[in-house]
Amino acid sequence: MALERRLVLASTASLLHLRGVERWLLEVAIRLGNCTILTFSVGLRDIKDVEKRLIEIKGRLKGVKWHELRALSYESMKAPNSVLRFMRHSGIVVPMDFKMIKLLRGKILYLVVGDAYQATLLAFMAVVAGARRIVLGIHSRPSYRRFVFVKPLLTVMNKLRLLKGFHAVNVADALTLRDILGDIPVWWIPNGVDCNRFKPYTKRIDKFQVLYVGALSEDKGVDTLIETARIVKRRDDIEFLVVSVGGPLRSLVEEARREGIVEFLDFVPDNELAKLYAESHVAVFPSREEAFGLVSLEAQASGTPVIATDLPAFRQSVVDGMTGVLVRPYSPEAIARAIIEMRNTWLNDKQRYEQMCIAARKNAERFCWGRVVRAYLQKFLKPA
């Protein structure tokens, strides 16, 4: 039996979200081949354009099996508020479908987690369900203190050869977890990008276009983007496009759209997204917190420089001054200055701007999915 046929890639939220984590699942699964994606019907309350998203997902699966199972979560339970707050903060879900046993028995499980308590509980449940070996993937910034508390349980699972180790997409998380977890393996392997789908094309010529792609949430800094757009538009006619799968600050973005501050395109399929990346002059990502920043790679692969907050995640993917600009967090004014400077470079120093576009593409090519997926196989998916 091929390795890929024994592999299950799982996450605790619905694949319909199509955020960074869900896109990671799709990208890796389709490259590995005959593996299985397992997700849970969690977080569906605010998802719009379900049919549109299903078409996008099913059009890309191509031989990959996808199962979305029922689960109890904070949004579906009646419990004291303190319990619901804990479940929400920890991302804990309780699978309610016995089909999970059939899917996991004897399989290698890669489980995306964001919290130590969530990781420990779900890893234990996976072992009970018959999973042969587990890799826990950290794709968001975790609470390190909680890993100190659960280290004894994780150590026992590792010694029993049930827990293979941890995979972190952020090098800072990998280094910190290595210090905390001791002998439990922790690997750092970054995210990847589809260098064939996202590639350079002709830039828009009638107006300077700024693109934001990401969740409509505080951690992604969409509120900072709106304030930045307000500052810029007081003095310059620059187009701001917002593309998103949704989020809690949707009403803020829709209000800005009504005021003519931004153009809000909501969810768009990948083929349309690739065109928007390529025709835009700069992509802006004002995150307050970020594990890696897949969107920054997609922009650069499209030959589009990036303006992002100076966080460890973006330092991994953006070369400051060459493929984009890193600015201090929480500062709409700093981002506005960087946008105006980029616009002026595009207008008055075409050679310099084109050099940044070329450098951005070359930088992204270091992260093409083929290389990254081979690293996954070599580091932790092959049998010990």
N, C-alpha and C positions, 0 to 999 in steps of 0.2 A: 504493500500500500504506500503510495507516494506521501511524502510529508504533508503536502498541502491538503490532502484528503482527510488528514487527521486533525486539521487546525480549525478552531473556532475563534473568530474575532468578535468580541462582545462589548457592549456598552449599556449603561443603565437607562438611557433615554431613547426615545423614538428616533429611528433613522430619518424620519420625515423632517426633523429639525434642519438637517443639511448645514449645520455649523461646521467649524473646523474639525471637530472630533468625528462627526459623521462622514465628512468628506475624506478624512484620513482612512476610516474603515473601508470606504468604497475604493479609494485609490490603491490601498495595499491589497485588498481582496482580489480585485480584478487582475493584478499583476502576479499574484501567487497562483491563481487559477482555481482549482476545484476545492475551495474551502467554503466555510459557512460563516455568514454574518448573523449574530444573535443580538437583538435589541428588545427593549420593553416598551409597551405602550404608555409611556410616561411623558408628561409635558405637552400633551396635545391640545390643551385648552385654548391656547392663543395662536395656534398654527393656522395660517390662511393659505389659500391656493393649494389645497391638498392634492387635487387631481394633477395640477401642474408639476408638483414635486414628485408624485408617483411616476409620472411619465419620465421625468429626468432620471430617477433612480433605476427604474426597470430598463430604460434604454442603455444603461451603463453596466448592469450586472453581468450579463454575458457569461453564463455558466456558473456564476456564484449563487449559491443558495442563500436566501434571506428569510429568517423567521423573526417575527415580532410577537412576543408573548405578553400575556396579561401579568400585571404586577401591582401590588399595593404600594402607594407612595403617599407623601404628605398631602397631595391634592385630592386623593381619593379616600382618605381615612377620616373617621370621626374619632378624635382623641383629644386629650387635654392640649391646650395651646403649646405648653412646654415641650410635649412629645413631638408635635408637628414641627415646631421650630427646630428641634434637634434633627429630625429626619430631613428637613429641607436643607439645613446648613451642612449636614454630612452627606447629602445625596443618597441616603439609604433607601433602597427599594426592597420589597419582599416578593420574589417571584411566586406566581399563583398558578402555574401551568406545569403539569407533570411531564409535558413534552420536553422540558429542559433536561430531564434525566436521560432520555433517549439521545438528545443532541450532544450531551457532554460525556457520556460514558466512554471511557477509553481514549478520550481526545486530549489534545494539547489546547489549552484555553489561554488566549490573550485577552485580558479583561481591562478595559479602560476605567480608571478610578480617579477620584479627585480628593479623597479624604482617607485617613488611616483607618477610622472605624468602618467606613464603607468597604474599604479594601479587605479588611480582616473578616468581616461578616460574609461578604460575597465569596471570598476565597474558601472559607469553611463550607459554605453551602455548595460550592462547586465540587469540593472534595467529596461531600456526602452524595452528590449526584453522580459521582463516578469519574470526574475529570482526572486524567492521568498526570498532568503536569500543568502548572499555572505560571504565567508571566503577568505581572501587574504593571499596567502602563500609566504613567503620570503625565497627563496632558493639560493640567491646570496647576496653578500655584497652590500647594497644600499647606496645612498647618503642621509644622514640623514637630511641635510638642506632642501631638497625638501619636506620632510614630514612636516616640519614646515610650509611651504608655503601652502600645501593642507589640513592641519589639519582642518580648518573650514568646508570644504566640506565633509570630512570624518566624522566629528562629527555630522553633520546634517543627513547623511545617517545612522549613528549608532543610533541616537535618533529616527529615523523613523523605526528602526528595520529592515532595509534593509542590512546594513553591520553588520555582527555578530562580526567580529574582525579579528585579524591578527595571523598567525601562523609563527613562525620563527624556523628554524632548528639550528640556532646558538644562544647560550645563550647570548652572548655579544650583538647581534642584538636585541634580545627580551628585554633585560634590557634597552637598549638605546631607543628603540621605546616606551616602557612604559613611560619613562620620557617625551618623546615628545608628545605622543598622549593622555596622561591624562586618561580620563574615557573610552576610547576605549579599549576593551580587547585585550591583546597580550599574546599568549601562547608560551612557549618553549617546543617543543617535538622534539627529535632528529630523524635522519633517522634510518632506520632499515636495517637488513641484513637477507638473506635467509640462515638459519643455516643448512638446509637440502641439498641445492644445493652446498654451499661452505663449505667444511669440510676437515679435514686433510687427507693426503695420503702420500705415500712414497716420500721422497725428492730425487732429482737428486743426483747420487753418483759420477759421473765422473768429474763434474766441479761445482764450486760455481756459482749459477744463481741469478741474480738481475732482478727484474721485475718492469716495470713502466706501469701503466694503467691510461690513461687519455687523455684529449684533447691535441693536438699539438699546444699549445699557450703559450704566455709569462706568463699569470696569473697562469697556472699550472706548470710553471718552466721547461718545456721540454728542453729549451736551457741550463738551469743549469744542467740538467741531462746529456746532451751531453758533456758539459765541464767536469763534474764529471767523466764520462766514459773515457775521454781522459787522465785525471790525473791518474786514477786507472790503465789503461792499459799500462802505461809507466813502471809499475813495477810488475803487477800481471796479471795472465791469468784468468780473471773473465768474465763470460758471461752476457751481458746486453740485455734484451728483452724489446721491446717497443710494446705495444698493444694500439691501439687508433681508435676511430671512425673518426678521421681527425682533421684538424685545420689549421690556417694560417702559421704555421711553418713546414708544411709537407716537404718542400724542404730541410730544415735544417736536418731533420731526415733522409731523403733519401740519402743526401750527406754523413752523418755519416755511414749509412748502406753500401754505396759503398766503404768507407774507412775501413770497417771491425770493426768500433767502436761499433756499436749496430746491433742487428738483429731486423728488423722491420716487424711485423706480421700484421699490419693494423687491420681491424675489424675482430673479431672472435666471434662465437656464445658462449652463456653462458656455455654450457657444456664443450667446449674447454677451455674457460677462467678459469673455476673452476679447471681444471687439471693444468693449468699453475700456478695459485696461489699456489696450494698445493705442486707442485714439486719444486717451487722456494725456495731459502733459505732466501731471504729478499725481501720485496717490498719497493720501494723508491718513495716518493711523495714530490718533492721539490717546492711546490706551493708558489707563492708570495701572493696569495689571495685565500681564500677558505671559503665557507659557512659552510660546514660540513665535507666532505671527506668520502663519501660512500665507495670509494675504499679501504680506510684504514680498514674499518670493514670487507669487503669481504676478504682481505688478512688475517686478524687475525682469522676470522672464519675458514679459510683454514689451520690454524696452522702455519702461516708464520709471523714472526716478521716484524715490520715496522720501516723504517727510514723516518721521515717527518720533515718539518720545524716547528719551535715552534710558531704556530699560535693558536688563540683561538679555531678554528675549530678542529684541531688535538688534542688539550688538552682535548677535550670532549671524544675522542675515543681511544687515545693512552696513556697508563700508562708508562711514561718515566722511562727507566731502567728495566721495568718488561715485557712489551709486545712489546717494541721497544725502539727507541731512537728519541728524539726531538733535532734538531740542529738549529742553528741560520739561519734565512733566507738569501738568496742571496749569499750563500757561497758554491761553488763547493768543495773547499778544506775541509770544515767541513763535508760535506756529504761523500766525498771520504774517510776521516779518519774513519767515522762511518762504512762505508761498509767494509773497510779492517779489522777493529776491529771485526765486526760481522763474517767475514770470518775466522779470527783467532780463535774466540770462537768456531765456527763450527768444525774447524780442531783439536783444542787442548783441548777444554773443552766441550765435547759432552753433559755432564750432564747439564751444565749451558745453553747450546743452547736448549736442549730439554725442560728445564724448561720454557724458554721464549716462545717456541712454545705452550706448554700446557697453559701457562698463557694467551697467545694471544687468544686462542680458548675460554677459560672461560670468558675473557673480552667481546668478541664478543657476547656471549650468552646472555648478558644483553640487547642486542639490537635486539634480534630475532623479526621478523616482527609481529608475533602474539601479542606480548606485545605492540608493538608500535601502531599497528592499533587499538587495544582496547582503547588506550589512545586518539587517534583521535576521536573515537566515543564518549567517555565519556566527553571530553573537549569541543568540539565545533560542532560536526555534529548533535547531537541530538537537537530537537526543544527546543527553550528557554522556 
